Amino acid sequence: MNARCIVFCSVMTCLVGAMLGLGLAEINRGSHETERHIQYAIVGAAGGLLVGAAQEALRQKAHQELE
């Protein structure tokens, strides 16, 4: 497996997850806590990192099985 590709895809989905987390924080801004945006961004980034790594690892494993 290509570790560089897995890391790149993980970082890209991490950024997307952080942006989605910030978007959700803006939608749910009923409470005026300033830390809420940071918490949503961190959770979104962590979720994106895990999903991106898993997705790319599975894609590469399937590609290796075809060869």
Buried (B, 14 or more C-beta within 10 A) or exposed (E): EEEEEBBEBBBBBBBBBBBBBBEBBEEEEEEEEEEBBEEBBEBBBBBBBBBBBBBBBEBBEEEEEEE
